[in-house]
Amino acid sequence: MKIHCFGAARDIAGGSSLHLEDLEGITIGDLRQRLVTAYPGFGELVSFAIARNEEYARDEERITPGDELVIIPPVAGG
């Protein structure tokens, strides 16, 4: 499944998206763990959000076929 990446997430993934298999039916929290395992740089971020179908997703939500997933790293501003 394709996951879109922005900001620091793009740098960690090495591009504007990444692909992980067998995500249907797992939770967003499970996805978060898979990302940290596959891409250790995500574990170094203070936090990162995952959006599912254009809305911030909670860790207990399940991924379904056709979902659009986006990793949103922390944003610094001033």
PDB file of N, CA, C, O and CB in Angstrom:
ATOM      1  N   MET A   1       0.855  -1.175   0.000  1.00  0.00           N
ATOM      2  CA  MET A   1       0.000   0.000   0.000  1.00  0.00           C
ATOM      3  C   MET A   1       0.900   1.237   0.000  1.00  0.00           C
ATOM      4  O   MET A   1       1.899   1.292   0.717  1.00  0.00           O
ATOM      5  CB  MET A   1      -0.972  -0.001   1.232  1.00  0.00           C
ATOM      6  N   LYS A   2       0.537   2.207  -0.799  1.00  0.00           N
ATOM      7  CA  LYS A   2       1.307   3.440  -0.911  1.00  0.00           C
ATOM      8  C   LYS A   2       0.958   4.376   0.249  1.00  0.00           C
ATOM      9  O   LYS A   2      -0.210   4.565   0.589  1.00  0.00           O
ATOM     10  CB  LYS A   2       1.038   4.132  -2.272  1.00  0.00           C
ATOM     11  N   ILE A   3       2.007   4.957   0.846  1.00  0.00           N
ATOM     12  CA  ILE A   3       1.841   5.919   1.934  1.00  0.00           C
ATOM     13  C   ILE A   3       2.578   7.181   1.521  1.00  0.00           C
ATOM     14  O   ILE A   3       3.773   7.134   1.229  1.00  0.00           O
ATOM     15  CB  ILE A   3       2.380   5.356   3.311  1.00  0.00           C
ATOM     16  N   HIS A   4       1.884   8.300   1.494  1.00  0.00           N
ATOM     17  CA  HIS A   4       2.477   9.576   1.102  1.00  0.00           C
ATOM     18  C   HIS A   4       3.254  10.167   2.279  1.00  0.00           C
ATOM     19  O   HIS A   4       2.874   9.992   3.437  1.00  0.00           O
ATOM     20  CB  HIS A   4       1.383  10.565   0.616  1.00  0.00           C
ATOM     21  N   CYS A   5       4.348  10.871   1.967  1.00  0.00           N
ATOM     22  CA  CYS A   5       5.221  11.437   3.000  1.00  0.00           C
ATOM     23  C   CYS A   5       5.467  12.918   2.732  1.00  0.00           C
ATOM     24  O   CYS A   5       5.636  13.341   1.588  1.00  0.00           O
ATOM     25  CB  CYS A   5       6.563  10.674   3.059  1.00  0.00           C
ATOM     26  N   PHE A   6       5.484  13.690   3.806  1.00  0.00           N
ATOM     27  CA  PHE A   6       5.755  15.127   3.708  1.00  0.00           C
ATOM     28  C   PHE A   6       6.848  15.516   4.690  1.00  0.00           C
ATOM     29  O   PHE A   6       7.074  14.823   5.683  1.00  0.00           O
ATOM     30  CB  PHE A   6       4.473  15.950   3.974  1.00  0.00           C
ATOM     31  N   GLY A   7       7.534  16.637   4.411  1.00  0.00           N
ATOM     32  CA  GLY A   7       8.531  17.189   5.315  1.00  0.00           C
ATOM     33  C   GLY A   7       9.615  16.187   5.683  1.00  0.00           C
ATOM     34  O   GLY A   7      10.181  15.520   4.817  1.00  0.00           O
ATOM     35  N   ALA A   8       9.897  16.090   6.983  1.00  0.00           N
ATOM     36  CA  ALA A   8      10.939  15.187   7.477  1.00  0.00           C
ATOM     37  C   ALA A   8      10.623  13.737   7.133  1.00  0.00           C
ATOM     38  O   ALA A   8      11.542  12.939   6.944  1.00  0.00           O
ATOM     39  CB  ALA A   8      11.102  15.339   8.990  1.00  0.00           C
ATOM     40  N   ALA A   9       9.351  13.382   7.048  1.00  0.00           N
ATOM     41  CA  ALA A   9       8.968  12.011   6.686  1.00  0.00           C
ATOM     42  C   ALA A   9       9.462  11.671   5.283  1.00  0.00           C
ATOM     43  O   ALA A   9       9.853  10.537   5.010  1.00  0.00           O
ATOM     44  CB  ALA A   9       7.435  11.832   6.768  1.00  0.00           C
ATOM     45  N   ARG A  10       9.441  12.644   4.419  1.00  0.00           N
ATOM     46  CA  ARG A  10       9.930  12.461   3.044  1.00  0.00           C
ATOM     47  C   ARG A  10      11.431  12.158   3.057  1.00  0.00           C
ATOM     48  O   ARG A  10      11.907  11.301   2.312  1.00  0.00           O
ATOM     49  CB  ARG A  10       9.640  13.726   2.183  1.00  0.00           C
ATOM     50  N   ASP A  11      12.159  12.864   3.903  1.00  0.00           N
ATOM     51  CA  ASP A  11      13.599  12.629   4.021  1.00  0.00           C
ATOM     52  C   ASP A  11      13.881  11.229   4.567  1.00  0.00           C
ATOM     53  O   ASP A  11      14.768  10.536   4.070  1.00  0.00           O
ATOM     54  CB  ASP A  11      14.243  13.692   4.929  1.00  0.00           C
ATOM     55  N   ILE A  12      13.135  10.816   5.579  1.00  0.00           N
ATOM     56  CA  ILE A  12      13.326   9.499   6.199  1.00  0.00           C
ATOM     57  C   ILE A  12      13.006   8.383   5.207  1.00  0.00           C
ATOM     58  O   ILE A  12      13.731   7.392   5.127  1.00  0.00           O
ATOM     59  CB  ILE A  12      12.443   9.359   7.457  1.00  0.00           C
ATOM     60  N   ALA A  13      11.925   8.546   4.457  1.00  0.00           N
ATOM     61  CA  ALA A  13      11.492   7.519   3.506  1.00  0.00           C
ATOM     62  C   ALA A  13      12.323   7.520   2.223  1.00  0.00           C
ATOM     63  O   ALA A  13      12.303   6.550   1.464  1.00  0.00           O
ATOM     64  CB  ALA A  13      10.028   7.720   3.163  1.00  0.00           C
ATOM     65  N   GLY A  14      13.049   8.606   1.985  1.00  0.00           N
ATOM     66  CA  GLY A  14      13.847   8.695   0.771  1.00  0.00           C
ATOM     67  C   GLY A  14      13.040   9.063  -0.460  1.00  0.00           C
ATOM     68  O   GLY A  14      13.470   8.816  -1.587  1.00  0.00           O
ATOM     69  N   GLY A  15      11.869   9.656  -0.248  1.00  0.00           N
ATOM     70  CA  GLY A  15      11.042  10.070  -1.375  1.00  0.00           C
ATOM     71  C   GLY A  15       9.673  10.511  -0.912  1.00  0.00           C
ATOM     72  O   GLY A  15       9.390  10.535   0.286  1.00  0.00           O
ATOM     73  N   SER A  16       8.826  10.859  -1.855  1.00  0.00           N
ATOM     74  CA  SER A  16       7.509  11.401  -1.523  1.00  0.00           C
ATOM     75  C   SER A  16       6.499  10.339  -1.104  1.00  0.00           C
ATOM     76  O   SER A  16       5.392  10.664  -0.672  1.00  0.00           O
ATOM     77  CB  SER A  16       6.970  12.157  -2.694  1.00  0.00           C
ATOM     78  N   SER A  17       6.883   9.065  -1.232  1.00  0.00           N
ATOM     79  CA  SER A  17       5.995   7.996  -0.782  1.00  0.00           C
ATOM     80  C   SER A  17       6.814   6.755  -0.473  1.00  0.00           C
ATOM     81  O   SER A  17       7.975   6.638  -0.865  1.00  0.00           O
ATOM     82  CB  SER A  17       4.913   7.686  -1.845  1.00  0.00           C
ATOM     83  N   LEU A  18       6.187   5.840   0.233  1.00  0.00           N
ATOM     84  CA  LEU A  18       6.799   4.554   0.506  1.00  0.00           C
ATOM     85  C   LEU A  18       5.727   3.489   0.369  1.00  0.00           C
ATOM     86  O   LEU A  18       4.535   3.796   0.366  1.00  0.00           O
ATOM     87  CB  LEU A  18       7.454   4.520   1.920  1.00  0.00           C
ATOM     88  N   HIS A  19       6.147   2.248   0.256  1.00  0.00           N
ATOM     89  CA  HIS A  19       5.201   1.147   0.075  1.00  0.00           C
ATOM     90  C   HIS A  19       5.427   0.100   1.158  1.00  0.00           C
ATOM     91  O   HIS A  19       6.554  -0.340   1.384  1.00  0.00           O
ATOM     92  CB  HIS A  19       5.347   0.513  -1.336  1.00  0.00           C
ATOM     93  N   LEU A  20       4.354  -0.289   1.820  1.00  0.00           N
ATOM     94  CA  LEU A  20       4.388  -1.387   2.781  1.00  0.00           C
ATOM     95  C   LEU A  20       3.284  -2.366   2.412  1.00  0.00           C
ATOM     96  O   LEU A  20       2.209  -1.957   1.972  1.00  0.00           O
ATOM     97  CB  LEU A  20       4.219  -0.870   4.252  1.00  0.00           C
ATOM     98  N   GLU A  21       3.541  -3.633   2.585  1.00  0.00           N
ATOM     99  CA  GLU A  21       2.579  -4.678   2.238  1.00  0.00           C
ATOM    100  C   GLU A  21       1.752  -5.093   3.448  1.00  0.00           C
ATOM    101  O   GLU A  21       2.131  -4.859   4.596  1.00  0.00           O
ATOM    102  CB  GLU A  21       3.301  -5.893   1.657  1.00  0.00           C
ATOM    103  N   ASP A  22       0.619  -5.712   3.161  1.00  0.00           N
ATOM    104  CA  ASP A  22      -0.238  -6.329   4.185  1.00  0.00           C
ATOM    105  C   ASP A  22      -0.678  -5.362   5.275  1.00  0.00           C
ATOM    106  O   ASP A  22      -0.570  -5.675   6.461  1.00  0.00           O
ATOM    107  CB  ASP A  22       0.482  -7.483   4.819  1.00  0.00           C
ATOM    108  N   LEU A  23      -1.168  -4.198   4.889  1.00  0.00           N
ATOM    109  CA  LEU A  23      -1.638  -3.220   5.875  1.00  0.00           C
ATOM    110  C   LEU A  23      -3.136  -3.305   6.131  1.00  0.00           C
ATOM    111  O   LEU A  23      -3.609  -2.842   7.170  1.00  0.00           O
ATOM    112  CB  LEU A  23      -1.290  -1.827   5.419  1.00  0.00           C
ATOM    113  N   GLU A  24      -3.891  -3.888   5.205  1.00  0.00           N
ATOM    114  CA  GLU A  24      -5.333  -3.943   5.371  1.00  0.00           C
ATOM    115  C   GLU A  24      -5.685  -4.715   6.642  1.00  0.00           C
ATOM    116  O   GLU A  24      -5.214  -5.833   6.853  1.00  0.00           O
ATOM    117  CB  GLU A  24      -5.997  -4.591   4.140  1.00  0.00           C
ATOM    118  N   GLY A  25      -6.520  -4.104   7.484  1.00  0.00           N
ATOM    119  CA  GLY A  25      -6.985  -4.748   8.703  1.00  0.00           C
ATOM    120  C   GLY A  25      -6.157  -4.453   9.941  1.00  0.00           C
ATOM    121  O   GLY A  25      -6.621  -4.685  11.057  1.00  0.00           O
ATOM    122  N   ILE A  26      -4.925  -3.939   9.767  1.00  0.00           N
ATOM    123  CA  ILE A  26      -4.145  -3.600  10.956  1.00  0.00           C
ATOM    124  C   ILE A  26      -4.553  -2.210  11.444  1.00  0.00           C
ATOM    125  O   ILE A  26      -5.223  -1.471  10.724  1.00  0.00           O
ATOM    126  CB  ILE A  26      -2.613  -3.655  10.656  1.00  0.00           C
ATOM    127  N   THR A  27      -4.158  -1.863  12.642  1.00  0.00           N
ATOM    128  CA  THR A  27      -4.498  -0.550  13.179  1.00  0.00           C
ATOM    129  C   THR A  27      -3.445   0.486  12.786  1.00  0.00           C
ATOM    130  O   THR A  27      -2.337   0.147  12.369  1.00  0.00           O
ATOM    131  CB  THR A  27      -4.636  -0.617  14.708  1.00  0.00           C
ATOM    132  N   ILE A  28      -3.812   1.730  12.926  1.00  0.00           N
ATOM    133  CA  ILE A  28      -2.862   2.830  12.692  1.00  0.00           C
ATOM    134  C   ILE A  28      -1.688   2.696  13.653  1.00  0.00           C
ATOM    135  O   ILE A  28      -0.547   2.953  13.267  1.00  0.00           O
ATOM    136  CB  ILE A  28      -3.556   4.220  12.867  1.00  0.00           C
ATOM    137  N   GLY A  29      -1.946   2.297  14.899  1.00  0.00           N
ATOM    138  CA  GLY A  29      -0.871   2.079  15.875  1.00  0.00           C
ATOM    139  C   GLY A  29       0.097   1.001  15.398  1.00  0.00           C
ATOM    140  O   GLY A  29       1.310   1.135  15.560  1.00  0.00           O
ATOM    141  N   ASP A  30      -0.447  -0.084  14.801  1.00  0.00           N
ATOM    142  CA  ASP A  30       0.406  -1.138  14.241  1.00  0.00           C
ATOM    143  C   ASP A  30       1.240  -0.588  13.085  1.00  0.00           C
ATOM    144  O   ASP A  30       2.421  -0.909  12.956  1.00  0.00           O
ATOM    145  CB  ASP A  30      -0.449  -2.336  13.762  1.00  0.00           C
ATOM    146  N   LEU A  31       0.621   0.236  12.252  1.00  0.00           N
ATOM    147  CA  LEU A  31       1.341   0.860  11.151  1.00  0.00           C
ATOM    148  C   LEU A  31       2.473   1.721  11.685  1.00  0.00           C
ATOM    149  O   LEU A  31       3.581   1.691  11.149  1.00  0.00           O
ATOM    150  CB  LEU A  31       0.390   1.699  10.287  1.00  0.00           C
ATOM    151  N   ARG A  32       2.210   2.477  12.722  1.00  0.00           N
ATOM    152  CA  ARG A  32       3.232   3.336  13.331  1.00  0.00           C
ATOM    153  C   ARG A  32       4.445   2.475  13.742  1.00  0.00           C
ATOM    154  O   ARG A  32       5.590   2.857  13.497  1.00  0.00           O
ATOM    155  CB  ARG A  32       2.644   4.103  14.576  1.00  0.00           C
ATOM    156  N   GLN A  33       4.188   1.320  14.362  1.00  0.00           N
ATOM    157  CA  GLN A  33       5.276   0.425  14.781  1.00  0.00           C
ATOM    158  C   GLN A  33       6.031  -0.127  13.574  1.00  0.00           C
ATOM    159  O   GLN A  33       7.259  -0.212  13.597  1.00  0.00           O
ATOM    160  CB  GLN A  33       4.722  -0.733  15.627  1.00  0.00           C
ATOM    161  N   ARG A  34       5.312  -0.497  12.531  1.00  0.00           N
ATOM    162  CA  ARG A  34       5.969  -1.012  11.322  1.00  0.00           C
ATOM    163  C   ARG A  34       6.862   0.053  10.698  1.00  0.00           C
ATOM    164  O   ARG A  34       7.959  -0.246  10.228  1.00  0.00           O
ATOM    165  CB  ARG A  34       4.922  -1.491  10.297  1.00  0.00           C
ATOM    166  N   LEU A  35       6.390   1.290  10.696  1.00  0.00           N
ATOM    167  CA  LEU A  35       7.190   2.375  10.136  1.00  0.00           C
ATOM    168  C   LEU A  35       8.485   2.560  10.912  1.00  0.00           C
ATOM    169  O   LEU A  35       9.549   2.730  10.315  1.00  0.00           O
ATOM    170  CB  LEU A  35       6.394   3.675  10.130  1.00  0.00           C
ATOM    171  N   VAL A  36       8.404   2.530  12.239  1.00  0.00           N
ATOM    172  CA  VAL A  36       9.597   2.707  13.072  1.00  0.00           C
ATOM    173  C   VAL A  36      10.572   1.548  12.860  1.00  0.00           C
ATOM    174  O   VAL A  36      11.786   1.752  12.858  1.00  0.00           O
ATOM    175  CB  VAL A  36       9.207   2.813  14.565  1.00  0.00           C
ATOM    176  N   THR A  37      10.048   0.339  12.684  1.00  0.00           N
ATOM    177  CA  THR A  37      10.904  -0.821  12.447  1.00  0.00           C
ATOM    178  C   THR A  37      11.566  -0.758  11.071  1.00  0.00           C
ATOM    179  O   THR A  37      12.769  -0.987  10.948  1.00  0.00           O
ATOM    180  CB  THR A  37      10.095  -2.110  12.578  1.00  0.00           C
ATOM    181  N   ALA A  38      10.785  -0.450  10.045  1.00  0.00           N
ATOM    182  CA  ALA A  38      11.300  -0.424   8.673  1.00  0.00           C
ATOM    183  C   ALA A  38      12.148   0.818   8.383  1.00  0.00           C
ATOM    184  O   ALA A  38      13.080   0.765   7.580  1.00  0.00           O
ATOM    185  CB  ALA A  38      10.147  -0.491   7.689  1.00  0.00           C
ATOM    186  N   TYR A  39      11.824   1.915   9.029  1.00  0.00           N
ATOM    187  CA  TYR A  39      12.509   3.195   8.820  1.00  0.00           C
ATOM    188  C   TYR A  39      12.833   3.787  10.193  1.00  0.00           C
ATOM    189  O   TYR A  39      12.061   4.600  10.703  1.00  0.00           O
ATOM    190  CB  TYR A  39      11.626   4.190   7.964  1.00  0.00           C
ATOM    191  N   PRO A  40      13.959   3.398  10.805  1.00  0.00           N
ATOM    192  CA  PRO A  40      14.284   3.818  12.177  1.00  0.00           C
ATOM    193  C   PRO A  40      14.260   5.334  12.401  1.00  0.00           C
ATOM    194  O   PRO A  40      14.092   5.784  13.535  1.00  0.00           O
ATOM    195  CB  PRO A  40      15.639   3.299  12.543  1.00  0.00           C
ATOM    196  N   GLY A  41      14.422   6.110  11.353  1.00  0.00           N
ATOM    197  CA  GLY A  41      14.371   7.565  11.492  1.00  0.00           C
ATOM    198  C   GLY A  41      13.048   8.051  12.067  1.00  0.00           C
ATOM    199  O   GLY A  41      13.009   9.084  12.736  1.00  0.00           O
ATOM    200  N   PHE A  42      11.963   7.324  11.816  1.00  0.00           N
ATOM    201  CA  PHE A  42      10.676   7.732  12.387  1.00  0.00           C
ATOM    202  C   PHE A  42      10.699   7.650  13.908  1.00  0.00           C
ATOM    203  O   PHE A  42      10.021   8.429  14.579  1.00  0.00           O
ATOM    204  CB  PHE A  42       9.545   6.860  11.834  1.00  0.00           C
ATOM    205  N   GLY A  43      11.462   6.727  14.452  1.00  0.00           N
ATOM    206  CA  GLY A  43      11.585   6.603  15.900  1.00  0.00           C
ATOM    207  C   GLY A  43      12.334   7.762  16.526  1.00  0.00           C
ATOM    208  O   GLY A  43      12.220   7.999  17.728  1.00  0.00           O
ATOM    209  N   GLU A  44      13.099   8.488  15.724  1.00  0.00           N
ATOM    210  CA  GLU A  44      13.852   9.637  16.227  1.00  0.00           C
ATOM    211  C   GLU A  44      13.026  10.920  16.235  1.00  0.00           C
ATOM    212  O   GLU A  44      13.436  11.912  16.838  1.00  0.00           O
ATOM    213  CB  GLU A  44      15.098   9.843  15.393  1.00  0.00           C
ATOM    214  N   LEU A  45      11.879  10.916  15.579  1.00  0.00           N
ATOM    215  CA  LEU A  45      11.003  12.091  15.597  1.00  0.00           C
ATOM    216  C   LEU A  45      10.321  12.194  16.959  1.00  0.00           C
ATOM    217  O   LEU A  45      10.011  11.174  17.573  1.00  0.00           O
ATOM    218  CB  LEU A  45       9.944  12.016  14.457  1.00  0.00           C
ATOM    219  N   VAL A  46      10.090  13.397  17.426  1.00  0.00           N
ATOM    220  CA  VAL A  46       9.367  13.600  18.675  1.00  0.00           C
ATOM    221  C   VAL A  46       7.977  12.979  18.569  1.00  0.00           C
ATOM    222  O   VAL A  46       7.495  12.349  19.511  1.00  0.00           O
ATOM    223  CB  VAL A  46       9.269  15.108  19.015  1.00  0.00           C
ATOM    224  N   SER A  47       7.349  13.160  17.434  1.00  0.00           N
ATOM    225  CA  SER A  47       6.043  12.569  17.156  1.00  0.00           C
ATOM    226  C   SER A  47       5.799  12.678  15.659  1.00  0.00           C
ATOM    227  O   SER A  47       6.474  13.436  14.962  1.00  0.00           O
ATOM    228  CB  SER A  47       4.900  13.274  17.975  1.00  0.00           C
ATOM    229  N   PHE A  48       4.837  11.920  15.178  1.00  0.00           N
ATOM    230  CA  PHE A  48       4.373  12.096  13.808  1.00  0.00           C
ATOM    231  C   PHE A  48       2.931  11.602  13.746  1.00  0.00           C
ATOM    232  O   PHE A  48       2.553  10.629  14.398  1.00  0.00           O
ATOM    233  CB  PHE A  48       5.289  11.330  12.781  1.00  0.00           C
ATOM    234  N   ALA A  49       2.155  12.299  12.950  1.00  0.00           N
ATOM    235  CA  ALA A  49       0.745  11.940  12.802  1.00  0.00           C
ATOM    236  C   ALA A  49       0.573  11.128  11.527  1.00  0.00           C
ATOM    237  O   ALA A  49       1.382  11.200  10.602  1.00  0.00           O
ATOM    238  CB  ALA A  49      -0.159  13.209  12.776  1.00  0.00           C
ATOM    239  N   ILE A  50      -0.491  10.363  11.510  1.00  0.00           N
ATOM    240  CA  ILE A  50      -0.870   9.629  10.307  1.00  0.00           C
ATOM    241  C   ILE A  50      -2.297  10.042   9.972  1.00  0.00           C
ATOM    242  O   ILE A  50      -3.197   9.971  10.810  1.00  0.00           O
ATOM    243  CB  ILE A  50      -0.747   8.062  10.508  1.00  0.00           C
ATOM    244  N   ALA A  51      -2.481  10.470   8.743  1.00  0.00           N
ATOM    245  CA  ALA A  51      -3.825  10.825   8.278  1.00  0.00           C
ATOM    246  C   ALA A  51      -4.358   9.666   7.446  1.00  0.00           C
ATOM    247  O   ALA A  51      -3.624   9.026   6.693  1.00  0.00           O
ATOM    248  CB  ALA A  51      -3.813  12.159   7.446  1.00  0.00           C
ATOM    249  N   ARG A  52      -5.638   9.418   7.601  1.00  0.00           N
ATOM    250  CA  ARG A  52      -6.323   8.363   6.844  1.00  0.00           C
ATOM    251  C   ARG A  52      -7.506   9.019   6.156  1.00  0.00           C
ATOM    252  O   ARG A  52      -8.413   9.529   6.813  1.00  0.00           O
ATOM    253  CB  ARG A  52      -6.785   7.163   7.775  1.00  0.00           C
ATOM    254  N   ASN A  53      -7.494   9.004   4.844  1.00  0.00           N
ATOM    255  CA  ASN A  53      -8.581   9.594   4.058  1.00  0.00           C
ATOM    256  C   ASN A  53      -8.825  11.052   4.436  1.00  0.00           C
ATOM    257  O   ASN A  53      -9.958  11.476   4.664  1.00  0.00           O
ATOM    258  CB  ASN A  53      -9.865   8.790   4.247  1.00  0.00           C
ATOM    259  N   GLU A  54      -7.726  11.807   4.494  1.00  0.00           N
ATOM    260  CA  GLU A  54      -7.734  13.262   4.704  1.00  0.00           C
ATOM    261  C   GLU A  54      -8.158  13.705   6.097  1.00  0.00           C
ATOM    262  O   GLU A  54      -8.529  14.863   6.286  1.00  0.00           O
ATOM    263  CB  GLU A  54      -8.636  13.895   3.713  1.00  0.00           C
ATOM    264  N   GLU A  55      -8.110  12.800   7.082  1.00  0.00           N
ATOM    265  CA  GLU A  55      -8.392  13.173   8.472  1.00  0.00           C
ATOM    266  C   GLU A  55      -7.349  12.525   9.368  1.00  0.00           C
ATOM    267  O   GLU A  55      -6.902  11.408   9.104  1.00  0.00           O
ATOM    268  CB  GLU A  55      -9.835  12.743   8.898  1.00  0.00           C
ATOM    269  N   TYR A  56      -6.960  13.233  10.436  1.00  0.00           N
ATOM    270  CA  TYR A  56      -6.024  12.636  11.378  1.00  0.00           C
ATOM    271  C   TYR A  56      -6.612  11.350  11.931  1.00  0.00           C
ATOM    272  O   TYR A  56      -7.774  11.311  12.334  1.00  0.00           O
ATOM    273  CB  TYR A  56      -5.688  13.616  12.521  1.00  0.00           C
ATOM    274  N   ALA A  57      -5.799  10.293  11.947  1.00  0.00           N
ATOM    275  CA  ALA A  57      -6.266   8.977  12.386  1.00  0.00           C
ATOM    276  C   ALA A  57      -5.824   8.695  13.821  1.00  0.00           C
ATOM    277  O   ALA A  57      -4.734   9.088  14.239  1.00  0.00           O
ATOM    278  CB  ALA A  57      -5.741   7.878  11.445  1.00  0.00           C
ATOM    279  N   ARG A  58      -6.687   8.011  14.561  1.00  0.00           N
ATOM    280  CA  ARG A  58      -6.355   7.556  15.908  1.00  0.00           C
ATOM    281  C   ARG A  58      -5.698   6.187  15.809  1.00  0.00           C
ATOM    282  O   ARG A  58      -5.947   5.444  14.859  1.00  0.00           O
ATOM    283  CB  ARG A  58      -7.623   7.502  16.817  1.00  0.00           C
ATOM    284  N   ASP A  59      -4.865   5.853  16.778  1.00  0.00           N
ATOM    285  CA  ASP A  59      -4.119   4.597  16.734  1.00  0.00           C
ATOM    286  C   ASP A  59      -5.006   3.367  16.673  1.00  0.00           C
ATOM    287  O   ASP A  59      -4.575   2.340  16.147  1.00  0.00           O
ATOM    288  CB  ASP A  59      -3.229   4.500  17.928  1.00  0.00           C
ATOM    289  N   GLU A  60      -6.220   3.425  17.184  1.00  0.00           N
ATOM    290  CA  GLU A  60      -7.086   2.240  17.211  1.00  0.00           C
ATOM    291  C   GLU A  60      -7.874   2.035  15.909  1.00  0.00           C
ATOM    292  O   GLU A  60      -8.517   0.998  15.743  1.00  0.00           O
ATOM    293  CB  GLU A  60      -8.054   2.347  18.370  1.00  0.00           C
ATOM    294  N   GLU A  61      -7.834   3.001  14.988  1.00  0.00           N
ATOM    295  CA  GLU A  61      -8.551   2.853  13.720  1.00  0.00           C
ATOM    296  C   GLU A  61      -7.894   1.782  12.860  1.00  0.00           C
ATOM    297  O   GLU A  61      -6.671   1.644  12.847  1.00  0.00           O
ATOM    298  CB  GLU A  61      -8.596   4.193  12.960  1.00  0.00           C
ATOM    299  N   ARG A  62      -8.718   1.029  12.144  1.00  0.00           N
ATOM    300  CA  ARG A  62      -8.214  -0.035  11.262  1.00  0.00           C
ATOM    301  C   ARG A  62      -8.111   0.472   9.825  1.00  0.00           C
ATOM    302  O   ARG A  62      -8.949   1.239   9.352  1.00  0.00           O
ATOM    303  CB  ARG A  62      -9.136  -1.281  11.324  1.00  0.00           C
ATOM    304  N   ILE A  63      -7.065   0.022   9.153  1.00  0.00           N
ATOM    305  CA  ILE A  63      -6.836   0.372   7.754  1.00  0.00           C
ATOM    306  C   ILE A  63      -7.678  -0.554   6.878  1.00  0.00           C
ATOM    307  O   ILE A  63      -7.693  -1.769   7.071  1.00  0.00           O
ATOM    308  CB  ILE A  63      -5.317   0.268   7.385  1.00  0.00           C
ATOM    309  N   THR A  64      -8.375   0.042   5.918  1.00  0.00           N
ATOM    310  CA  THR A  64      -9.218  -0.739   5.011  1.00  0.00           C
ATOM    311  C   THR A  64      -8.727  -0.552   3.572  1.00  0.00           C
ATOM    312  O   THR A  64      -8.059   0.436   3.268  1.00  0.00           O
ATOM    313  CB  THR A  64     -10.715  -0.316   5.143  1.00  0.00           C
ATOM    314  N   PRO A  65      -9.054  -1.489   2.697  1.00  0.00           N
ATOM    315  CA  PRO A  65      -8.627  -1.359   1.291  1.00  0.00           C
ATOM    316  C   PRO A  65      -9.094  -0.022   0.710  1.00  0.00           C
ATOM    317  O   PRO A  65     -10.221   0.411   0.947  1.00  0.00           O
ATOM    318  CB  PRO A  65      -9.183  -2.535   0.440  1.00  0.00           C
ATOM    319  N   GLY A  66      -8.225   0.610  -0.041  1.00  0.00           N
ATOM    320  CA  GLY A  66      -8.564   1.872  -0.683  1.00  0.00           C
ATOM    321  C   GLY A  66      -8.285   3.101   0.162  1.00  0.00           C
ATOM    322  O   GLY A  66      -8.441   4.223  -0.319  1.00  0.00           O
ATOM    323  N   ASP A  67      -7.872   2.913   1.425  1.00  0.00           N
ATOM    324  CA  ASP A  67      -7.551   4.069   2.263  1.00  0.00           C
ATOM    325  C   ASP A  67      -6.368   4.830   1.681  1.00  0.00           C
ATOM    326  O   ASP A  67      -5.442   4.237   1.129  1.00  0.00           O
ATOM    327  CB  ASP A  67      -7.243   3.627   3.709  1.00  0.00           C
ATOM    328  N   GLU A  68      -6.415   6.153   1.811  1.00  0.00           N
ATOM    329  CA  GLU A  68      -5.267   6.990   1.473  1.00  0.00           C
ATOM    330  C   GLU A  68      -4.577   7.333   2.781  1.00  0.00           C
ATOM    331  O   GLU A  68      -5.198   7.882   3.691  1.00  0.00           O
ATOM    332  CB  GLU A  68      -5.695   8.291   0.681  1.00  0.00           C
ATOM    333  N   LEU A  69      -3.282   7.008   2.878  1.00  0.00           N
ATOM    334  CA  LEU A  69      -2.518   7.226   4.102  1.00  0.00           C
ATOM    335  C   LEU A  69      -1.440   8.256   3.862  1.00  0.00           C
ATOM    336  O   LEU A  69      -0.790   8.261   2.817  1.00  0.00           O
ATOM    337  CB  LEU A  69      -1.903   5.918   4.605  1.00  0.00           C
ATOM    338  N   VAL A  70      -1.251   9.141   4.850  1.00  0.00           N
ATOM    339  CA  VAL A  70      -0.247  10.198   4.755  1.00  0.00           C
ATOM    340  C   VAL A  70       0.455  10.300   6.097  1.00  0.00           C
ATOM    341  O   VAL A  70      -0.193  10.303   7.144  1.00  0.00           O
ATOM    342  CB  VAL A  70      -0.887  11.566   4.348  1.00  0.00           C
ATOM    343  N   ILE A  71       1.797  10.386   6.068  1.00  0.00           N
ATOM    344  CA  ILE A  71       2.575  10.621   7.277  1.00  0.00           C
ATOM    345  C   ILE A  71       2.835  12.107   7.381  1.00  0.00           C
ATOM    346  O   ILE A  71       3.327  12.732   6.442  1.00  0.00           O
ATOM    347  CB  ILE A  71       3.909   9.814   7.270  1.00  0.00           C
ATOM    348  N   ILE A  72       2.496  12.673   8.542  1.00  0.00           N
ATOM    349  CA  ILE A  72       2.653  14.101   8.767  1.00  0.00           C
ATOM    350  C   ILE A  72       3.602  14.282   9.944  1.00  0.00           C
ATOM    351  O   ILE A  72       3.224  14.024  11.086  1.00  0.00           O
ATOM    352  CB  ILE A  72       1.272  14.796   9.032  1.00  0.00           C
ATOM    353  N   PRO A  73       4.845  14.726   9.678  1.00  0.00           N
ATOM    354  CA  PRO A  73       5.818  14.911  10.752  1.00  0.00           C
ATOM    355  C   PRO A  73       5.489  16.161  11.572  1.00  0.00           C
ATOM    356  O   PRO A  73       4.652  16.969  11.172  1.00  0.00           O
ATOM    357  CB  PRO A  73       7.241  15.012  10.175  1.00  0.00           C
ATOM    358  N   PRO A  74       6.156  16.315  12.729  1.00  0.00           N
ATOM    359  CA  PRO A  74       5.931  17.529  13.507  1.00  0.00           C
ATOM    360  C   PRO A  74       6.352  18.756  12.694  1.00  0.00           C
ATOM    361  O   PRO A  74       7.289  18.698  11.897  1.00  0.00           O
ATOM    362  CB  PRO A  74       6.706  17.472  14.847  1.00  0.00           C
ATOM    363  N   VAL A  75       5.659  19.839  12.908  1.00  0.00           N
ATOM    364  CA  VAL A  75       5.934  21.070  12.174  1.00  0.00           C
ATOM    365  C   VAL A  75       6.458  22.109  13.151  1.00  0.00           C
ATOM    366  O   VAL A  75       5.866  22.338  14.206  1.00  0.00           O
ATOM    367  CB  VAL A  75       4.662  21.587  11.438  1.00  0.00           C
ATOM    368  N   ALA A  76       7.561  22.731  12.797  1.00  0.00           N
ATOM    369  CA  ALA A  76       8.127  23.796  13.622  1.00  0.00           C
ATOM    370  C   ALA A  76       7.814  25.122  12.936  1.00  0.00           C
ATOM    371  O   ALA A  76       7.803  25.214  11.708  1.00  0.00           O
ATOM    372  CB  ALA A  76       9.682  23.609  13.830  1.00  0.00           C
ATOM    373  N   GLY A  77       7.571  26.107  13.719  1.00  0.00           N
ATOM    374  CA  GLY A  77       7.282  27.421  13.142  1.00  0.00           C
ATOM    375  C   GLY A  77       7.640  28.515  14.122  1.00  0.00           C
ATOM    376  O   GLY A  77       8.058  28.268  15.253  1.00  0.00           O
ATOM    377  N   GLY A  78       7.465  29.699  13.660  1.00  0.00           N
ATOM    378  CA  GLY A  78       7.833  30.785  14.555  1.00  0.00           C
ATOM    379  C   GLY A  78       7.120  32.042  14.236  1.00  0.00           C
ATOM    380  O   GLY A  78       7.325  33.055  14.906  1.00  0.00           O
TER     381      GLY A  78
END
